[in-house]
Amino acid sequence: MRQLKRGIALYLVILATILPWTSAEALETFEKAGRVVEVSSVEITISGQAYRLRSSTRMVSADPGRRKVSDIKPGDRVFIKGIVLNGIYYVDKLVYEIPEAS
């Protein structure tokens, strides 16, 4: 019985030291700007990197014709901001950049 209690105590100490690492990974954020290569209802690809869209992803645009994620087309310039969770990039905010006249 004494050995069981020591084992449980050791397990709890190890768990308490490892636990903060898992929550710290969820706090990693990213920002990226570039041209859209591919876009779908669940994912957007910018410069070869895929980013997952969430149901809570906010779309920001000064162009009234580009108010939804479905309005984004390949070749559009965008800025995205989000979090990295378990190595997967999730987009929180997607900003459409209006092209400058040349």
CORMO-V700982 format. One record per backbone hydrogen bond with DSSP energy under -1.0 kcal/mol. CO is the residue of the C=O (numbers start at 0). NH is the residue of the N-H. If there is no record, write none. Layout:
CO_NH + CO_NH
This chain:
0_4 + 1_5 + 2_6 + 3_7 + 4_8 + 5_9 + 6_10 + 7_11 + 8_12 + 9_13 + 10_14 + 11_15 + 12_16 + 13_17 + 14_18 + 17_20 + 18_22 + 19_23 + 20_24 + 24_27 + 27_83 + 29_81 + 31_79 + 33_77 + 35_74 + 37_44 + 41_52 + 42_39 + 43_50 + 44_36 + 44_37 + 45_48 + 48_45 + 50_43 + 51_90 + 53_56 + 57_93 + 59_95 + 62_65 + 67_70 + 68_71 + 72_75 + 75_35 + 76_96 + 77_33 + 78_94 + 79_31 + 80_91 + 80_92 + 81_29 + 82_89 + 84_87 + 87_84 + 88_51 + 89_82 + 91_57 + 92_80 + 93_59 + 94_78
